[in-house]
Amino acid sequence: MLSPRGKHARKASRTAGTLFGLRSLPEQGHGQPDLNPLERPRTAHIVVLVPAHNEQDYIGATIEGIQAQSRPADRIIVVPNNCRDDDETAAIAARYDGVEVIELHGITGRKAGALNAALDVVLPELAEDDLVVCMDADTVIHRELLANAERHFQDEPGLGAVSSNHLIKRFGTMIELLQAVEYERDRRFIGRRKGRFGCMTGMAAMYRVAALRDVKRAYGEVYDPANWTEDWKLTIALKHLRWGMVRPQDCLATTVPVSDVRGLFVQRERWARGYIQTLSQFGLTRWTTIPWAKQAGLVWSVMARIVLLYLLWTVRGHLLAWWCLPVLIVLISDSVNTAHKAGWRAILVALAFPVEMAYAWLITAAIASGYWKQLTQTGKNDTWKMVRR
C-alpha cells in the first residue's frame, strides 16, 4: 500500500496516472526565453531519491543537507519503506517545504525495492541527460556535491555515474573512530587513481537517466532486491553496459558509523556476501577479472599478517632492540600520514599500532565469514539485519 504525505505529494495524489503520489515534472523549458540572461542555463533536471527505513533520528539532517546545496535539486523525494508504526520519518520529512514524501508499505526488497518503486514513476518523466541522486537517509552531502557532480557529467558525455566519497565525523566510540580512519584512507586510495575505482556507493551517488534506463532494459530492474549489496551490483552492471563511472575528490558526503563491534561485523559480512554474490552472478568477464584477481590479494594479506604475527612472537624477546625501532617508526609514520586528515583523534589511533592491527583482523574475519556463507550457502536462510548506529 502506498500512501503519499506532504504538501507536494498531496497535490500529486489527485492527478490520474501518478500511482505513487508523485506530481508530474514541469516542462524542461526548451525553447523558452531565459528570464535571467546572466544566469547559466541548467540543462539537466536533478531528482534526489532518499529511501528511508526507520530513520527518524537522521532524516532531518539529510534533507537539510540537500536543501543547502549551492546547486539546488529540482525535486527531493523521501521514500519511507516498511517503517515501524511509531517511526516519525515520514512526518518529519513532510514538514520541509519542497519535499515529497512517498510511504511504501508491504514493499519487498528493502532499499532496492523502494528505489525501484520510485524510479518506475520518475524515470519515464525525465530526459536522457537528466540526473538522479540515490542516497541513504543517514547521510549528509557536502554543499557543493550536486554542482560538482553535475559538472562531471557535463564534461564527460559517456559518464553514467558519479559517486561520493564518504567520511565520518562522529567519534563517540573507538570503533567509530577506527571507521573514520578507514574511510579516510579509502578516500586517499581512490583519489590516487583519479576516482576511477570502487563502488558507486549507496550512501550518495548521481546517475545519468540514460544509464539507469540501460540497466533496466538489460537486467529488468535498476536495483537487484535479491542482492546483499545492490549498489555494487549496479556498479558492475553499468561497467558491462560500457558506462563510465568516477568517484571524484570534490564530491564528499558524511555518514553515520556503526557504533559497536558486533554491528560492524554484521555490516562487513553483508558487504562481503554482496561482493562475491555479484561476481558470481556475472561470472568471469572483462569487467570482473580484476575484482576476481583481488581475491588473491585478500589471501596474500591474510598470509602476510600471519607471518608478521609469527615473526613478532619469534623475536618477542628483542622487540625493544635498537634495530626494531626504525621498522616501527616507518610503520607508524605511514599509519599517521594516511589518517591525519580525519583529525587529531585519528592520529592518536594511528600511533596505537596494535589497535589498528586488531581492527584489520576484525574486518578480515568479517569478510572471510561473508565469503564462506555466500559460497557454501550455509547462510542461505539469513535475513538482512539493520545494524545499530
Wavefront OBJ file of the C-alpha trace (Angstrom):
o trace
v 0.000 0.000 0.000
v 1.368 3.401 -0.970
v 0.448 6.472 1.000
v 1.556 9.977 -0.143
v 2.270 12.596 2.510
v 3.418 16.199 2.461
v 2.243 19.277 0.584
v 3.550 18.354 -2.870
v 2.625 14.686 -2.596
v -0.976 15.536 -1.582
v -1.371 17.646 -4.713
v 0.078 14.880 -6.824
v -2.226 12.194 -5.472
v -5.207 13.991 -7.023
v -3.925 13.535 -10.565
v -4.563 10.417 -12.611
v -1.624 8.266 -13.580
v 0.512 9.101 -10.510
v 0.419 5.678 -8.917
v 2.879 6.513 -6.181
v 1.609 10.007 -5.421
v 4.299 11.827 -7.384
v 3.478 15.040 -9.155
v 4.376 15.435 -12.819
v 7.666 17.087 -13.597
v 7.486 20.589 -15.031
v 8.312 21.092 -18.693
v 12.029 21.342 -19.332
v 11.566 24.740 -20.928
v 13.439 24.050 -24.159
v 12.964 26.990 -26.486
v 11.540 29.230 -23.762
v 13.129 32.645 -23.155
v 15.647 32.845 -20.312
v 14.207 35.085 -17.603
v 17.703 35.859 -16.355
v 20.176 36.003 -19.245
v 23.084 36.365 -16.810
v 22.302 33.017 -15.183
v 23.971 29.953 -16.643
v 21.283 27.662 -18.072
v 20.858 24.321 -16.362
v 20.002 21.715 -18.934
v 19.807 18.799 -16.518
v 16.949 18.184 -14.129
v 18.190 16.734 -10.822
v 15.938 14.477 -8.753
v 17.084 13.252 -5.332
v 15.621 9.981 -4.010
v 16.058 9.166 -0.306
v 14.787 5.716 0.719
v 14.359 5.560 4.485
v 13.669 2.707 6.884
v 13.107 3.894 10.468
v 15.402 6.912 10.009
v 13.629 9.473 12.201
v 16.874 10.311 14.017
v 18.737 11.294 10.838
v 16.286 12.249 8.090
v 16.101 15.912 9.115
v 19.840 16.489 8.767
v 19.832 14.604 5.459
v 17.105 16.814 3.979
v 18.748 19.988 5.257
v 21.993 18.942 3.587
v 20.183 18.512 0.276
v 18.364 21.826 0.576
v 21.620 23.647 1.421
v 23.232 22.722 -1.914
v 24.759 25.525 -3.982
v 23.076 23.915 -6.996
v 19.521 23.220 -5.744
v 17.870 19.915 -6.514
v 14.785 20.205 -8.723
v 12.945 17.548 -6.701
v 13.540 15.911 -3.354
v 11.607 12.703 -2.750
v 11.812 10.841 0.560
v 10.606 7.235 0.383
v 9.926 5.744 3.842
v 9.511 1.997 3.406
v 8.112 -0.522 5.883
v 8.798 1.762 8.851
v 7.587 0.956 12.359
v 4.200 2.351 13.344
v 5.850 4.654 15.876
v 8.559 5.876 13.493
v 8.298 9.568 12.560
v 10.439 9.575 9.392
v 7.542 10.418 7.067
v 6.107 13.079 9.377
v 9.468 14.794 9.839
v 10.198 14.826 6.101
v 6.739 16.237 5.314
v 7.485 19.339 7.401
v 10.126 20.532 4.949
v 8.970 22.763 2.107
v 9.568 21.324 -1.334
v 9.959 17.754 -0.114
v 7.691 14.996 -1.420
v 7.086 12.012 0.828
v 6.003 8.665 -0.540
v 5.291 5.997 2.053
v 5.613 2.391 0.951
v 4.012 -0.401 2.965
v 4.395 -4.071 2.168
v 7.190 -3.403 -0.309
v 9.775 -6.175 -0.684
v 13.473 -5.876 -1.420
v 14.313 -3.350 1.299
v 16.155 -0.272 -0.043
v 16.405 -1.734 -3.553
v 12.672 -2.341 -3.689
v 11.885 1.190 -2.514
v 14.223 2.760 -5.091
v 12.833 0.610 -7.902
v 9.279 1.645 -6.996
v 10.180 5.341 -7.100
v 12.286 5.010 -10.264
v 9.435 3.265 -12.087
v 7.477 6.504 -11.805
v 10.270 9.079 -12.032
v 12.294 7.752 -14.959
v 9.559 7.945 -17.634
v 9.165 11.654 -16.920
v 12.846 12.540 -17.274
v 15.054 13.293 -20.266
v 18.041 11.082 -21.139
v 20.586 13.554 -19.742
v 18.672 14.332 -16.569
v 20.240 13.157 -13.322
v 19.003 11.076 -10.390
v 20.676 11.013 -6.983
v 20.099 7.938 -4.813
v 21.308 8.380 -1.256
v 20.949 6.992 2.252
v 18.747 8.686 4.808
v 21.581 8.917 7.347
v 23.986 10.734 5.035
v 24.695 14.470 4.725
v 26.107 15.546 1.359
v 28.592 18.415 1.332
v 27.339 21.734 -0.022
v 28.951 21.545 -3.484
v 28.242 17.887 -4.234
v 25.339 18.359 -6.656
v 27.102 21.181 -8.507
v 30.383 19.294 -8.782
v 28.759 16.018 -9.797
v 26.677 17.774 -12.463
v 29.810 19.390 -13.851
v 31.479 15.992 -14.205
v 28.509 14.780 -16.250
v 28.693 17.870 -18.460
v 32.408 17.324 -19.051
v 32.072 13.612 -19.900
v 29.104 12.616 -22.110
v 29.892 8.929 -21.595
v 29.716 9.174 -17.815
v 26.920 7.099 -16.289
v 27.518 7.611 -12.570
v 29.322 9.882 -10.109
v 29.738 8.591 -6.579
v 30.517 10.436 -3.391
v 33.496 9.671 -1.215
v 32.257 9.114 2.298
v 33.619 10.458 5.545
v 32.692 10.038 9.205
v 32.505 12.874 11.702
v 31.046 11.180 14.793
v 33.775 9.739 17.015
v 31.843 8.657 20.094
v 33.460 5.225 20.410
v 36.773 3.650 19.443
v 35.077 1.530 16.782
v 33.581 4.676 15.216
v 36.974 6.372 15.197
v 38.590 3.369 13.519
v 35.931 3.509 10.794
v 36.722 7.196 10.271
v 40.390 6.318 9.758
v 39.455 3.512 7.357
v 37.164 5.753 5.284
v 39.789 8.498 5.072
v 42.341 6.006 3.755
v 39.785 4.712 1.268
v 39.255 8.282 0.022
v 43.011 8.779 -0.410
v 43.373 5.465 -2.228
v 40.586 6.306 -4.685
v 41.989 9.801 -5.196
v 45.356 8.401 -6.272
v 43.534 6.555 -9.040
v 41.726 9.713 -10.175
v 38.455 8.312 -8.872
v 38.320 5.538 -11.486
v 37.976 2.830 -8.906
v 35.491 1.394 -6.468
v 31.786 1.030 -5.962
v 29.170 3.663 -6.753
v 28.321 3.891 -3.087
v 24.755 3.677 -1.863
v 25.493 6.483 0.595
v 25.199 9.054 -2.216
v 25.631 8.637 -5.966
v 24.320 10.522 -9.009
v 23.261 8.668 -12.175
v 22.510 9.722 -15.718
v 18.934 8.757 -16.622
v 20.077 7.132 -19.873
v 22.384 4.829 -17.896
v 19.636 3.785 -15.487
v 17.319 3.045 -18.395
v 20.002 0.902 -19.994
v 20.341 -1.119 -16.804
v 16.604 -1.612 -16.552
v 16.350 -2.779 -20.167
v 19.253 -5.188 -19.764
v 18.520 -6.629 -16.316
v 14.810 -5.986 -15.707
v 15.313 -3.717 -12.694
v 17.727 -0.947 -11.828
v 18.435 -2.330 -8.352
v 18.515 -6.051 -7.578
v 16.332 -6.711 -4.495
v 17.880 -10.170 -4.072
v 21.440 -8.877 -3.830
v 23.056 -8.221 -0.439
v 24.685 -5.057 -1.821
v 22.521 -3.575 -4.544
v 24.895 -0.662 -5.184
v 27.816 -2.985 -6.042
v 25.559 -4.975 -8.388
v 24.531 -1.744 -10.125
v 28.197 -0.711 -10.439
v 29.151 -3.942 -12.217
v 26.038 -3.756 -14.408
v 26.998 -0.253 -15.571
v 30.515 -1.478 -16.371
v 29.124 -4.219 -18.597
v 26.972 -1.665 -20.383
v 30.110 0.436 -21.086
v 29.141 3.412 -18.947
v 31.925 5.411 -17.338
v 31.989 5.977 -13.585
v 34.021 8.161 -11.240
v 34.417 8.919 -7.519
v 35.942 12.424 -7.568
v 37.519 14.094 -4.567
v 35.207 17.105 -4.867
v 32.097 15.005 -4.134
v 32.018 14.278 -0.401
v 29.382 13.011 1.987
v 29.345 12.402 5.727
v 27.636 9.324 7.104
v 26.832 7.779 10.486
v 29.164 4.942 11.543
v 28.269 1.636 13.146
v 28.604 2.062 16.889
v 29.699 -1.371 18.136
v 31.873 -4.313 17.153
v 29.012 -6.742 16.596
v 27.183 -4.350 14.289
v 30.358 -3.665 12.331
v 30.967 -7.385 11.850
v 27.414 -7.883 10.565
v 27.722 -4.916 8.179
v 31.057 -6.007 6.677
v 29.961 -9.620 6.441
v 26.950 -8.430 4.436
v 29.124 -6.293 2.162
v 31.413 -9.277 1.541
v 28.467 -11.520 0.679
v 27.150 -8.971 -1.796
v 30.588 -8.539 -3.336
v 31.151 -12.221 -4.052
v 27.461 -12.746 -4.917
v 27.675 -10.109 -7.653
v 30.884 -11.508 -9.106
v 29.336 -14.979 -9.142
v 26.250 -13.667 -10.950
v 28.325 -12.063 -13.712
v 30.992 -14.766 -13.882
v 34.440 -14.126 -15.328
v 34.245 -11.235 -17.788
v 36.387 -8.340 -18.900
v 34.869 -6.229 -16.138
v 35.056 -8.788 -13.317
v 38.570 -10.111 -13.962
v 40.262 -7.530 -11.741
v 37.769 -7.897 -8.853
v 38.218 -11.669 -9.025
v 42.011 -11.278 -9.072
v 41.837 -9.085 -5.977
v 40.689 -12.087 -4.009
v 44.253 -13.351 -4.316
v 45.263 -10.082 -2.679
v 42.969 -10.870 0.234
v 44.619 -14.266 0.654
v 48.041 -12.622 0.474
v 47.011 -10.055 3.097
v 45.902 -12.774 5.499
v 49.104 -14.749 4.964
v 51.245 -11.645 5.470
v 49.533 -10.890 8.768
v 50.008 -14.443 9.958
v 53.703 -14.263 9.068
v 54.012 -10.902 10.841
v 52.417 -12.261 13.994
v 54.727 -15.278 13.860
v 57.798 -13.065 13.492
v 56.679 -10.845 16.351
v 56.232 -13.894 18.538
v 59.585 -15.311 17.469
v 61.516 -12.133 18.306
v 59.345 -11.157 21.258
v 62.392 -11.015 23.491
v 64.048 -8.480 21.169
v 61.137 -6.160 20.375
v 62.836 -3.349 22.244
v 66.128 -3.872 20.431
v 67.508 -0.858 18.605
v 67.132 -2.450 15.159
v 63.378 -2.839 15.668
v 62.915 0.879 16.241
v 63.404 2.057 12.594
v 60.925 -0.543 11.332
v 58.354 0.521 13.917
v 58.879 4.205 13.079
v 58.289 3.562 9.377
v 55.083 1.598 10.030
v 53.650 4.147 12.454
v 54.660 7.130 10.279
v 52.817 5.669 7.311
v 49.802 4.979 9.510
v 49.733 8.574 10.787
v 50.287 10.071 7.326
v 47.311 8.255 5.832
v 44.976 9.052 8.734
v 45.822 12.604 9.839
v 43.093 14.346 7.823
v 40.479 12.528 9.888
v 41.513 14.643 12.897
v 43.739 14.532 15.953
v 41.857 11.575 17.451
v 42.638 9.606 14.319
v 46.320 10.437 14.741
v 46.264 9.043 18.267
v 44.690 5.830 16.993
v 47.309 5.588 14.244
v 50.031 5.885 16.863
v 48.494 2.913 18.695
v 49.593 0.482 16.002
v 48.346 -2.734 17.719
v 44.824 -1.274 17.892
v 44.767 -0.818 14.133
v 46.103 -4.329 13.628
v 43.253 -5.723 15.739
v 40.727 -3.707 13.709
v 42.182 -5.037 10.456
v 41.832 -8.602 11.729
v 38.199 -7.930 12.666
v 37.391 -6.680 9.163
v 39.248 -9.601 7.585
v 37.322 -12.081 9.739
v 34.006 -10.494 8.704
v 34.963 -10.668 5.019
v 36.043 -14.299 5.314
v 32.794 -15.171 7.098
v 30.745 -13.435 4.415
v 32.577 -15.215 1.618
v 32.168 -18.581 3.330
v 28.444 -18.124 3.889
v 27.834 -16.984 0.321
v 29.982 -19.596 -1.428
v 28.824 -22.541 0.688
v 25.231 -21.299 1.055
v 25.415 -22.004 4.782
v 23.679 -18.690 5.361
v 21.055 -19.011 2.607
v 18.239 -18.507 5.112
v 19.812 -15.430 6.689
v 17.818 -12.206 6.605
v 19.047 -8.634 6.251
v 19.735 -7.079 9.664
v 19.787 -3.366 10.365
v 22.869 -2.506 12.407
v 22.857 -0.176 15.406
v 24.267 3.313 14.831
l 1 2 3 4 5 6 7 8 9 10 11 12 13 14 15 16 17 18 19 20 21 22 23 24 25 26 27 28 29 30 31 32 33 34 35 36 37 38 39 40 41 42 43 44 45 46 47 48 49 50 51 52 53 54 55 56 57 58 59 60 61 62 63 64 65 66 67 68 69 70 71 72 73 74 75 76 77 78 79 80 81 82 83 84 85 86 87 88 89 90 91 92 93 94 95 96 97 98 99 100 101 102 103 104 105 106 107 108 109 110 111 112 113 114 115 116 117 118 119 120 121 122 123 124 125 126 127 128 129 130 131 132 133 134 135 136 137 138 139 140 141 142 143 144 145 146 147 148 149 150 151 152 153 154 155 156 157 158 159 160 161 162 163 164 165 166 167 168 169 170 171 172 173 174 175 176 177 178 179 180 181 182 183 184 185 186 187 188 189 190 191 192 193 194 195 196 197 198 199 200 201 202 203 204 205 206 207 208 209 210 211 212 213 214 215 216 217 218 219 220 221 222 223 224 225 226 227 228 229 230 231 232 233 234 235 236 237 238 239 240 241 242 243 244 245 246 247 248 249 250 251 252 253 254 255 256 257 258 259 260 261 262 263 264 265 266 267 268 269 270 271 272 273 274 275 276 277 278 279 280 281 282 283 284 285 286 287 288 289 290 291 292 293 294 295 296 297 298 299 300 301 302 303 304 305 306 307 308 309 310 311 312 313 314 315 316 317 318 319 320 321 322 323 324 325 326 327 328 329 330 331 332 333 334 335 336 337 338 339 340 341 342 343 344 345 346 347 348 349 350 351 352 353 354 355 356 357 358 359 360 361 362 363 364 365 366 367 368 369 370 371 372 373 374 375 376 377 378 379 380 381 382 383 384 385 386 387 388 389
